């Protein structure tokens, strides 16, 4: 049903005019194995180690008997998050998790990956379509607009342009981009960057070295693009974010190979929870399983760990927003065929029940799940959907062939910031989620003392009700490409409706 795809939340970089198939909307992966080299015995042992999470009772530290069992089973504790009872461990013992699950005081334990440490390959998923100088020069901004704003059809689609006449958002509000890293030196991001709320969490343990949150030269620009969509400053340079007056931080959680492993995601949520973050954006799924089945003890441990971390972040004041995915799956269906898991080993096609096997953090309780729309305001050809799963919709782009924007915009994709002071187009629910994160930040700016539950309630209540697109034949071939269930006020394509930035600052 799908081709192997990028580990981050299925963002796509698509040449203008290229048709995106309903489920095969991804750039080809290019994989290169690391060169063989002599290694020491210690390095060789580490190279055969896997990473594990061991979940115990929250709030009491690592119990003595658990600490002892970890050592006896050949494990080394990397770090522990005592507030939520999650311990990150490395071990070369293939039976480590099985042994720990028998220990008194252990709720669950499982390996977070199949690829040994460190990762044995790198993956290039392509680059966004970079905005050319000619295209930039052709954009004719009117008074009050940043130079590239005429190319951003997505802003008026959620009334963000009108919202900016009332408010740009508060600098006291921070949105954390939990992603591939953020280039804070970009001229559109630097004015709004929150250094104190930024970190590298790739190992599962916070690295606060200066610039550790930035993507490397060969790493994905995904997180930088997302950050610009949320909070690119309204400063007379480049583009404009949905909430150009709020702060944005970078929490890097993906490996150089592009994997978002559980220990890193847990670290990301915990960092956000303890550093005053108001909104988190999560445009990825947690590797290596697209869907984590709770009847599998390893996968259950991953769900437990990420659930604890995301819920802790919400208890500490963060609204967690996540992308729904780009496979045109009905996440409310009785079953879905998952052909890509585990994506860091040899995938085995399996049929799963999405109500029991969860895409995390997207399907976790309390998380705002976002579907994508295109330039015509209907569900993007690739966007996942599902009644009771999708909470809200926002622009994520689509093939210009399917949904063409009104001039002066020329691309049906979403403009964003790219590392190195550039701008470019991408598409996916990865791009829809930051629009909603930006609107949530505007609501938080309007109601600074609103807890996450109220911010979410306002987000849904203020959304523009969007009825089902029925029949949904996005490519016009006479065949229905997806079925929308529900009412005008809540359905499987658009949830409670399309996000509304103007209401966020006026109601």
N, C-alpha and C positions, 0 to 999 in steps of 0.2 A: 504493500500500500504506500510505502514511502521509501525514499532513498535515505541512506545514512546522511545525517545532517550535523551542522555545527552544534557544539554542546551548549553555547549560550542560547538564549531564548529565541532560536530560529530566526534571527534577523537576517534579512536578505539584502544583498547589494545587487541591483538588477539594471542592466543597460536599458536606456529609455526605449520604449516600444516593444520590449521583449515580453511575450506572453508568459505568464506564470501558470503552470498547470496546477490544478486544484491541490494535489498532494505532493507533486514533485517540484517544489519551488525553491530548491537549494542549489547553491553553487557547488561544484565538485570539490571533494576533499583531495588534498595533495599531501601524502604522507611520506616522510623520510626517516629512516631509522638512524639512530645515533651510531656513530662510528665505534667499532670495537677498540678498546684500549686496555692495557694492563691495569688491574686494580689491586689494592691491598686487600688482605683478608677481612679487615673491618669494613672497608667500602663494599666488598662483595657481599657481606652479610646484610648490610643496609640495602643493597640493590635488590635483594631477594625478600625484603620486608614488605609487608602490607600495612596499611593504616586501618585502625579499628576505632569504633566508639563503644564505650562501655557505659551503660546508663544505670545509675543508682538513685537512691532516695535523694531528692533535692535538699539543699540547705545544710548538709551535715558533713561536708568534705568527703574525702575518699575513705571509706571504712577500712580499718586495719586488715580485716580478713580479705578484702578485695585487693588491697595494695599488695598483700603477700601473694595472693593467687596470681596476680598479673606478673609479678617477678618470677614465680615458679613456672609459669607457662611460657616464659621467654619474652615477656613484654616489657617495654620501656615507656613510662608515662611521659608524654610530650607536654601536656597541660591538662588542667581540669577546670571545668566551669561549675563550681560548687553550688551556685545559686539555682542551677537547673539540674544538677546531678549528672553532667555529661563529662566523661573522661576520654581524652584522645590518647591512643596508644599505638606504638609501632611494634610489630613482632614478625619474625620470620617463621614462626610455628604455624603450619597450615591448620592446626586444630585449635588455635588460640581461642577463637570465639566460642567454639563448641565447649571447651573446657570452662571458660568464664561463665557461660550460661548456667552451669551447675553450681555456682558459688552462691552461698547465702548473701543476700543483700544486692545481688545483681538483677535488675529488672529486665534488661535486654542487652545483647552485645552482638556486633556484626562488623564484617569488614566493609570498608567504605569504597574499595576499589579492587580491580582485578590486575591492573598494571602494577608491577613492582615499583618501589621507590628507588631512585627518582624515575619519572616517566621516561619510557624508552623510545618515544617518537614525538615528533612535532607535527602539527596539522595546520595547514594554511587553508582558510575557507574563502579566500579571495578578498578583494578590497571594495569599498563602496565606490560608486561612480562619483569621482571628484568633480566639483563644480569648476568649470573652465573659466578663465579670465573673461572670455567673450560673453559667456552667460551672465557672469557677475556684472559686467559693464552694461549689459542690456536691461538689467533690472532697474526700472525707474521708480524710485521711492518717492512718495509724497511727503509733505511736511509731517514730522512726528514719527516717521518710520525709519527703522534701520535700513541700510542699503539693500539687503537681501530679503527683506520682509515681503516684497511683492511676490516672491517665489514660494512663500509659505501659505499655501491654500489651507493648511491644517489649522492655522490660527483663527480665521473667521469661521471655520467649520464648528468650532466650539466657543465662538464669540470672545476669544481671548483678546482680539484687537480692540473690541469695545470695552472689555474689562480693564485694559491698560489705561484707558481714559479716566478710570475711577481709581485704580490702584495697581501697583506693580508687585505687590506683596511686601512682606516685612522682612527686614534683614535679621530679625530675631528668630526666624523660622529656617530650619535646615532640612534639606532633603538629601539622604544618603543614597548614592548610586552603588549598590552592591553588584559588582560586575567585573569586567576585565581590566579595570584601572581607568583613571581619569587624568588627562593631560591638563594640569592646572595652570600651565604656562600659556594656554591658548588665550588670545586677547578677549574673546567673548566669555570665557570662564573665569579667568583670573580675578576680575573685580568682585565676584560673588563666591569665591572659593573659601571653604571652611577647613583650614589646616588642622585644627584640633580634633575634628570629627573624622579625619581621614587616616587610613591605615592599610597595611598589607596583611591579609589574613590567610594567605595561600597554604601555609603549613598547618593551620588550625590554631596557631599562637600569634598574637599581634606583633607585627614588626612596625615600629614607629619611626624608623629611619627616614630622614627627609627625602621626599620623592618616592618612597617605597610604593606608594599607591599609583604611580604612573605606569602605563603600559610600556613594555620594551619596544624597541624599533621593529621587531618582527612579530609583535603580538597584535591581537585584534584591536581595532579602533572603536569597537562596539560601545564600551563604557563612556568614552569621550563623546560619542554621538548622542547617547542618551542624556548625558549631563547637560549638553547644550540645548536639547529639546526642552528640558525642564527649566533651566535658569540662565540661558545666555543673556548677558546684560544688555539692557537697552541703552547703548552707549555710543551710537553713531558708527559702530563697527559691525560688519557682518549681519548676522541674523538676530532674532529675538526669541527668547524662551517663553514658555507658557506663563511662568512666574518670574519675570526678569529682575525682581527686587529681592528674592529670597536667596538664602545661601545654599550651596551644593557642596557635598563632600564625596570623596572617592574611597570606597572600601573594596580593595582588590581581592577577589576570591578565586580567580581562575588561574590554573597552571599555565606555563608557557605553551602547552599543547592544547589549551582551551577547555580543560575539564574543570567543572565546578563540583568539588568533592564535599562530602558532608561536613568534615571537620572545619573546612574553610567557611562554609555557609553558616555553621553554628557560630564560629568566631565573628563573622560579619554581623549577625543579628545581635550578638552580645555586645559588640563594640558600639553599635548604634544605640543599644539600650542604656549604656552607661556614659554616653557622650552627648546627651541632649538632642538627639535626632528626633524630628517630628514626623517625618515620612521616610519610608524606605522604598526604593524601586528595585524590583527583582525581575529582570528580563532574561531569565534562564531557567533551566531545570537542573535539579541536583543529580549529577552523574553517579554511577554509570547506568542507572535504571531510569528509563522514561517513566514507567509506572512502577511503584514500589508496593509489592503485594505483602500484606500484613500476615499472611499465613506462612511466609518464608521468614525464618528467624533473623537472617542477616538484613533483609529489606525492612523488616519491622523495626529493627534497631535504628535504622536511618530515619524512618518516619518519626520514631520517638524523639530522637535527638533534635531534628530540625523543628518539630512541633514545639518542643519545650523552649527552644531558642526564640522562635517567632512569637510565641505567646508571651514570653518574658519581655520581649521588646515592646509588645503592645501594652503590657501592664505598666511599663515604664514611660508610656506616652507616645509611642510610634504607631502610625497607621502604615500597615504593610500592603503594598500594591504589587501585583504580579501579572505577567503576561500569560495569556491562555494557551499559546502555542499555534503553530502554523501548518498543521496537517489536515485541516478541514475535518477533524474528528468531531463527532457528537459525544461530548464528555458525559452526557446523561444516558447514553445507550447502554443496553444490557451487556454488550461486549465490544471490545476493540481489539484488532490485531496489532500487536506491537512487534515489528520486525527488527528493531534496532538495539535491543538491550541484551546483554550489557554492551555499551558502546566502547568500552576500553579493552574488550577481549573479542571473542567470536560470538556475534549476536545469534540468538536462536529465536525464530519466530514463535510467538506465543499469543494465545487469546486470553485477554484479561477482562475482568469486571471493573470498570473505572470507579465504581463506588467503593470497591474494596482494595483496589490497587491504585495508589495515588501518585499523581504528578506533584512533586513537592519542590518549592513551597506553594505552587499555584492552587492546589486543592485543599490546603490545610484550613482548619477552622479560623475564622477571623480575617483571613487574607482577602483583599479586594481583587477579584479576578477579572481581567480586562480583555475584551475581544476587540478586533481591529475593523475599522471601516476605511473605505477608499474615498476618492475625491467626489463621488456622487452620493456619499453618505450611506451607502449600503455595505453589508458585511464584505470584507475583503475576501477574495477568492480562496485564500489559504487559511483564514482564521478558524480556529477551533470554536465550538459553540456548545450549547447544551442548557436546557431549561433547568434552573435551580443551581447551575454551576457558574455561568457568566453573571457577573454583578453589574457591569457597566461597559459601554463601548466608547471608543475614541479613535481618531485618525491614526492609522498605521500604514496607510498607503496600499496601492494595488497597481497592477500593470496598467499603463496608460491605455492599452488596448481595451481593457475592461471598464476603467473609470477614468475619464479624461477631465482634468481640472479646467476651470474657466481661466482665460487669460487675465493677467500676464503670466500666471504660473504655467509651466510647460510640462513638468514631470508629475506623474501620479504618485511618486514616492515622497518620502519625508526628508526635508533638508535638516542637516545637523552639523555640529562641529566635528572636526577630525583632528587628530594629533598633528602638531607642527604648524598650527595656525591656519589650517585649511577648513573647507566646508565641503559636504558631499551628501549624496542621496542614499538612503537605505529604506527598506520596508520590512514589515513584520509586526506581529503583536508586541515584539520588542520595542517598537516605536509607539505603539498605542499606550502601553503601560505608563511611560513617562508623561504623556499628556494628562493622564488621570492623576499621577503623582503631583504634577504641577497644579492642577485644580485643587487637590486636597491641601496643598501648601497655601493656596490663596484663601481657602476656607479657614485654615488655621491662622492665617494672618488677620482675617476679619474677626475671628473669635479666638483670641490667643489662649484663653483658659479652657477651651473645649477639649474634653478627653477624646481618645480615638473613636469610641462608640458614637459620640455626637458628630464628629467630623464625617464619619462614614454615613451616618443617617442623613446628614445634610447633602453629602455627595450624591446619594441616591435620590433624595427628594427633589433636588434641584436639577437633576438630569432631565433632558428633553425626551419625553416618551417617544419611542421610535417603534412603529408597528412592524410585524414580521414582513419580510420581503417574500411574497408568495405568489407565483412559484419563483424559486431562486434558480435561475438559469444564467449564471454570470457570463458564460462564454457564448451564449446564444445558439447552442447547437441543438436545441429542442429537448434536451435532457435535464432533469432537475439535478442540481449539483449538491444541494443540501436542503434539509427540511427544518423549518423553524416552527417551534411549538410555543404556545403561550398567548398572552394578550398584548394589547398595545402598551400597557403599563409595565409589563414584565414578561420577557420571552427569552428564548434560547439563543437568539442572535445578538441582542442588544442589552440584555438584562433589564435594569430599571430605566435604561435609555442612554442617550449620548451625553457625555459630560458637558457641562455648561459653566464656562469660566466667568461669564458676566454675572450670573446668579450668585456665584461664589463670593463676589465682592459687593453685591448690592442687596442681598437678602439675609 
